[in-house]
Amino acid sequence: MFNLRATLSRLADEAAALLVRGGFALLRGLGPDRGPALGAAVARTLGPLTPAHRIARDNIDAAFPDRPPAERAAILRDSWDNLGRVACEYVHLARIFDFDPDHPTSGRIEIPPESIARFVELRQDGKPALFFAAHLANWELPAVAALRHGLPSAALYRTPNSAAIARDIRRMREGVMGLLIPAGHAAPIRMMEALDEGLHLGMLVDQRFGRGPRIRFLGRQASANPLLARLARRFDCPVHGARAIRLPGGRFRLELTEAIDLPRDGRGEIDIQAATQAINDIVEGWVREHPGQWLWQHRRWRE
């Protein structure tokens, strides 16, 4: 039976996807420098007109109550700038990640020697591992780095609401990242399967998770996602932090921490609550180090 509402919804979805494809085509034409610069300018201009601006401003004020108003305003402005750049860097990820081990200082990406050594060790040990990351700088780059370094990997990601747009973005990501696991009810099972297969699994851990344990994050109580700690407990595999730091001139520094010694309970198993807090403590340190590069527009502390 013909369903008019479903047909109109599908057509609207495809029309939105067509506009997004046009935007992607424009950004490709502008290149990896002018495209993100345009996105930054648009985000700095239009971001303050949105409800997300108040959310971000309130979050920054609560996290840094002792900093001068001008400094907090600069963090907010930088956060919009970073978000605009990230949105316009999607189509250029393959070009942005140009790290050459033989010429480590010649491209857009720099990776410290100790992080390279950890990548090599993980690639050669034949074991699964867990990576946690946060919405800092361009948070897609660690996954790109894993694939480019030949590290068998998988990443949890959140799909856009539009099926057509989600299809286009997934197609774009698949060429530069490893196995992609969409967030949803089946995600934990697929993540366990990936670890069973010896893959290196990454996920972003800095957003609100209403059903998770309560932790302390940037001075306030927040609900956190315990999934990474649960997986670490189940598989007893190494856990590393991975982050990107935005540098001047369209460049990035990628870092991989040493294996994190997560807290354990009296039975010697990883303590879910304490481990989740420990992971978020590391992320908090990253945010405090580069506050203008974090996604403050999220309702992280919503009850």
C-alpha positions in Angstrom: 0.0 0.0 0.0 1.3 3.5 -0.9 2.3 5.4 2.2 2.4 9.2 1.4 3.9 10.2 4.7 6.8 7.7 4.3 7.4 8.7 0.7 7.5 12.4 1.6 9.9 11.7 4.5 12.2 9.7 2.2 12.2 12.4 -0.4 13.0 15.0 2.2 15.8 12.8 3.5 17.3 12.4 0.0 16.9 16.1 -0.7 18.8 17.0 2.5 21.5 14.5 1.6 21.8 16.1 -1.9 22.4 19.5 -0.2 25.0 17.9 2.1 26.7 16.3 -1.0 26.8 19.7 -2.6 28.4 21.2 0.5 31.0 18.4 0.5 31.8 19.0 -3.1 32.3 22.7 -2.4 34.6 21.9 0.5 36.6 19.5 -1.6 37.0 22.3 -4.1 38.1 24.8 -1.5 40.8 22.3 -0.2 42.0 21.4 3.3 43.0 25.0 4.3 40.3 27.3 2.9 37.4 24.8 3.5 38.0 24.5 7.3 38.7 28.2 7.5 35.4 29.0 6.0 33.7 26.5 8.4 35.4 28.2 11.3 34.2 31.7 10.2 30.6 30.5 9.7 30.6 28.7 13.1 32.0 31.7 15.0 29.3 33.9 13.3 26.2 31.7 13.5 27.0 29.6 16.6 26.3 32.4 19.0 22.8 32.7 17.6 21.9 29.1 18.5 20.6 27.6 21.8 23.8 25.6 22.0 25.8 28.8 22.6 24.1 29.3 26.0 24.8 25.7 26.9 28.4 26.0 26.0 28.8 29.4 27.8 27.2 28.0 31.0 29.4 24.9 30.9 32.5 27.0 30.5 31.5 29.3 33.3 30.9 26.4 35.6 34.2 24.7 34.7 36.3 27.8 35.1 34.6 30.1 37.6 37.9 31.7 38.6 39.0 32.7 35.1 38.3 36.2 33.9 35.2 36.7 31.7 37.3 37.7 28.7 39.3 34.4 29.0 36.0 32.3 29.2 34.7 34.2 26.2 37.8 33.3 24.3 37.4 29.6 25.1 33.8 29.8 23.8 34.8 31.5 20.6 37.7 29.0 20.1 35.3 26.1 20.6 33.0 27.3 17.9 36.0 27.8 15.6 37.2 24.3 16.3 33.7 22.8 15.7 33.4 24.6 12.4 36.8 23.3 11.3 36.0 19.7 12.3 32.7 19.8 10.3 34.6 20.9 7.1 37.6 18.6 7.6 35.6 15.4 7.1 36.1 15.4 3.3 39.8 16.1 3.7 40.8 13.5 6.4 42.8 11.5 3.9 44.8 14.6 2.8 45.1 16.0 6.3 46.7 12.8 7.6 50.0 13.0 5.7 52.4 11.7 8.3 55.6 10.3 6.8 57.8 8.4 9.3 60.8 9.2 7.1 60.0 12.9 7.2 58.1 13.4 10.5 58.2 17.2 10.6 57.3 17.8 6.9 53.5 17.5 6.9 50.3 18.5 8.7 50.6 15.7 11.3 53.2 15.3 13.9 53.4 12.2 16.2 55.9 12.0 19.0 58.4 9.1 18.9 57.0 7.5 22.0 53.5 7.4 20.5 54.9 5.8 17.3 56.6 3.2 19.4 53.4 2.3 21.2 51.5 2.0 17.9 54.2 -0.4 16.6 54.1 -2.5 19.8 50.3 -2.7 19.6 50.5 -3.7 16.0 53.0 -6.5 16.6 51.8 -8.0 19.9 48.8 -9.8 18.4 46.5 -8.8 21.2 43.3 -6.7 21.3 43.4 -3.3 23.1 41.0 -0.5 24.0 41.4 3.2 23.1 39.5 6.1 24.6 39.2 9.5 23.1 37.3 12.7 23.5 35.7 15.4 21.4 38.9 17.4 21.2 40.4 19.1 18.1 39.6 16.8 15.2 38.6 13.7 17.1 38.4 11.5 13.9 42.1 11.6 13.4 43.2 9.0 15.9 41.1 6.4 14.0 42.6 7.5 10.8 46.1 7.1 12.3 45.3 3.6 13.4 44.4 2.5 9.9 47.3 4.3 8.3 49.7 2.6 10.8 48.3 -0.8 9.8 46.7 -1.3 13.2 43.7 -3.7 12.9 41.0 -1.5 14.4 37.3 -0.8 15.0 35.6 2.4 16.2 32.2 3.1 17.7 30.4 6.0 16.1 27.1 7.7 16.3 25.1 7.9 13.1 23.2 11.0 11.9 19.4 10.9 12.1 19.1 11.2 8.4 19.6 7.7 6.8 20.8 9.2 3.5 23.3 11.6 5.1 24.4 8.7 7.4 25.0 6.6 4.3 27.2 9.3 2.7 29.2 10.0 5.8 29.8 6.3 6.5 31.0 5.9 2.9 33.4 8.8 3.4 34.7 7.4 6.7 35.1 3.8 5.5 37.9 4.8 3.2 40.1 6.2 5.9 39.1 4.4 9.1 38.8 0.8 10.2 35.7 -1.2 11.0 32.8 1.1 12.0 30.4 0.0 14.6 27.2 2.2 14.8 26.0 3.1 18.3 22.8 1.3 19.3 21.5 -1.8 21.1 23.7 -4.2 19.2 26.9 -2.1 19.6 28.2 -3.8 22.8 27.9 -7.2 21.2 29.7 -6.1 18.1 32.4 -4.4 20.2 33.0 -7.7 22.1 33.1 -9.5 18.8 35.8 -7.0 17.5 37.9 -7.6 20.6 37.4 -11.4 20.3 38.9 -11.0 16.8 41.9 -9.2 18.2 41.0 -5.8 16.9 41.9 -2.5 18.6 38.7 -0.8 19.6 38.2 2.9 20.1 35.4 5.0 21.5 34.7 8.5 22.6 34.0 8.6 26.3 33.3 12.3 27.2 29.5 12.6 26.5 26.7 12.2 28.9 25.4 8.7 29.5 22.2 8.9 31.6 22.3 5.2 32.8 25.9 5.3 33.7 27.7 5.8 37.1 28.1 9.2 38.6 31.6 10.7 38.4 33.3 14.0 39.0 34.2 15.8 35.8 35.5 19.4 35.6 34.3 20.2 39.1 30.7 18.8 38.8 28.9 15.5 39.1 28.1 13.9 35.7 26.8 10.6 34.3 29.5 8.7 32.4 29.5 5.8 30.0 31.0 2.7 31.8 31.2 0.6 28.6 34.9 0.9 28.1 35.6 0.0 31.7 33.3 -3.0 31.4 35.0 -4.2 28.3 38.4 -3.7 29.9 37.2 -5.8 32.9 35.8 -8.6 30.7 38.8 -8.9 28.3 41.5 -7.6 30.7 43.3 -6.0 27.8 45.4 -2.9 27.6 43.7 0.5 27.7 45.3 3.6 26.1 44.2 7.2 25.6 44.3 8.7 22.2 44.0 12.4 21.4 44.6 15.0 18.7 45.8 18.5 19.5 45.1 21.3 17.0 48.2 23.3 16.1 48.6 26.6 14.1 48.7 26.4 10.3 46.2 23.5 9.9 48.5 21.1 11.7 47.8 18.5 14.4 49.8 16.6 17.0 48.5 13.0 17.7 49.4 11.3 21.0 48.8 7.8 22.3 49.3 7.4 26.1 51.0 4.4 27.6 48.7 1.7 28.9 46.6 3.0 31.8 46.8 1.1 35.1 43.1 1.1 35.9 41.9 0.6 39.5 41.0 -2.9 40.6 38.8 -4.3 43.3 39.5 -6.8 46.1 39.2 -9.7 43.6 41.8 -8.2 41.3 39.2 -7.3 38.7 38.9 -3.8 37.2 36.6 -1.7 39.3 34.0 -0.2 36.9 33.2 2.9 38.9 36.8 3.8 39.8 38.1 2.9 36.3 35.4 5.1 34.7 36.5 8.0 37.0 40.2 7.4 36.2 39.5 7.5 32.4 37.5 10.7 32.8 40.2 12.3 35.0 42.6 11.9 32.0 40.1 13.4 29.7 39.6 16.3 32.1 43.3 17.0 32.0 43.2 17.1 28.2 40.3 19.6 28.3 42.0 21.8 30.8 45.1 21.8 28.7 43.3 22.9 25.5 39.8 24.1 26.6 39.1 25.9 23.3 39.4 22.6 21.4 36.6 20.8 23.3 32.9 20.4 22.4 31.3 22.5 25.2 28.0 22.6 23.3 26.9 19.3 24.7 24.7 19.0 27.8 27.3 17.0 29.7 26.0 17.7 33.1 22.3 17.4 32.5 20.5 15.5 35.3 
